[in-house]
Amino acid sequence: MNRTIRNARVKDILLWLIGRRQRIRVAGYSMTPSLHPGQEVLVNAKAYRRSKPQAGDLVTARHPYQRDVILIKRIHRVLDDERFILTGDNPDESTDSRSFGSIHKKDILGRVVCMLFP
């Protein structure tokens, strides 16, 4: 699994400015060392929904029980093209599929493309 997230390029910034990427601020330590609290990432939501999420992808997802909570996690395993096991890179600090089980594809909101501000 690729654990490094690249820095934003000019193209990424332009896509964000025209609304083709979503900006998310990381909260908590569940994704350290890949991401740290306060970092901002850009998420590709629209195109990712049409693609096939794969193990290793860093994604944003809706929490299955707290629907107003958005998670940033890594796809650990794809079960049947419709259900996914999500894990944090820092298991000691992560609330993930180990506690809430698999999530449905419809709850994956997008793929993290890059860090906006490292």
Secondary structure, 3 states (H helix, E strand, C coil): CCCCCCECCHHHHHHHHCCCCEEEECCCCCCCCCCCCCCEEEEECHHHHHCCCCCCCEEEEECCCCCCCEEEEEEEEECCCCEEEEECCCHHHCCCHHHHCCEEHHHEEEEEEEEEEC
